[in-house]
Amino acid sequence: MSLNVRRLPGVYAPQADSALLAAALARESLPDRARVLDVCTGTGALALAAARRGARVTAVDVSRKAVLNTRLNAWLAGLPVRVLRGDLLSPAAQGTYDLILANPPYVPAPDTDLPARGPARAWDAGPDGRTVLDRLCRQAPPLLNPGGVLLMVHSALNDPELTLSVLRATGLKATTVERSFIPFGPVLRGRRAYLRSGGFVGPDEHEEELVVIRAERTS
């Protein structure tokens, strides 16, 4: 599945986590004219991938640049993607969906407050990296249609077992469907001392494991 899209300056580029989520999307069966919500859409790469399969896609991002970037890429591709700006699921919370895609910020950061602007807004996620993940785990299940699926990518640094437990507690059937190890990128390399002091990584660790969680509403 191609993630080649235009990227405007200051917008999070599709990377290994986006590719892993795209692989999970490619394996997912979608009903005809499925309603898909892509949260933290960035460039809109995943939204466009779903739209190419005939889905009716809504894409959301808090960043004005990301919203503009997604609209541009949808226009260039000739695909009808509805793009909204706002905080996580709130702009699209009036609807229900057959599939919710999420590549949220998940990198542990020393600051409790999330950045309000700048590139770090795309990855910083509080001291344990779960500030946004936990909100998604609470807010996404009520928006799924019966048989609907949440596909969410994050790092093993964020305790995937906790994600599974929280989603199962909402009544969803949750499993890990994709895993991949990648070398630490610039953000994790620059934050290695904090990650070591917090027990997120060991002194000799130089790779990060990415996971995709699949959670299905079975009734």
FENQUI-V358021 format. One record per backbone hydrogen bond with DSSP energy under -0.5 kcal/mol. NH is the residue of the N-H (numbers start at 1). CO is the residue of the C=O. Records with the same first field share a line. If there is no record, write none. Layout:
NH->CO / CO
This chain:
5->3
11->8
19->15
20->16
21->17
22->18
23->19
24->20
25->21
26->22
27->23
28->24 / 25
34->31
36->34 / 56
37->99
38->58
39->37 / 101
40->60
41->60
43->12
44->41
48->44
49->45
50->46
51->47
52->48
53->50
54->51
55->50
56->34
57->55 / 80
58->36
59->82
60->38
61->84
67->63
68->64
69->65
70->66
71->67
72->68
73->69
74->70
75->71
76->72
77->73
78->74 / 75
79->74
81->79
82->57 / 80
83->81
84->59
86->61
88->86
90->87
92->89
93->90
95->92
97->143
98->35
99->35
100->149
101->37
102->151
103->39
107->123
109->126
121->118
122->119
123->120
124->120
125->107
129->126
131->125
134->130
135->131
136->132
137->133
138->134
139->135
140->136
143->140
144->141
145->97
147->217
148->145
149->98
150->215
151->100 / 149
152->150 / 213
153->102
154->211
156->209
158->155
159->156
162->159
163->159
164->160
165->161
166->162
167->163
168->164
169->165
170->166 / 167
171->168
172->167
173->216
174->172
175->214
177->175 / 212
178->212
180->210
182->208
184->206
189->185
190->186
191->187
192->189
195->191
196->192
197->193
198->194
199->196
200->195
201->195
205->202
208->182
210->180 / 208
211->154
212->178
213->152 / 211
214->175
215->150 / 213
216->173
217->148
218->216
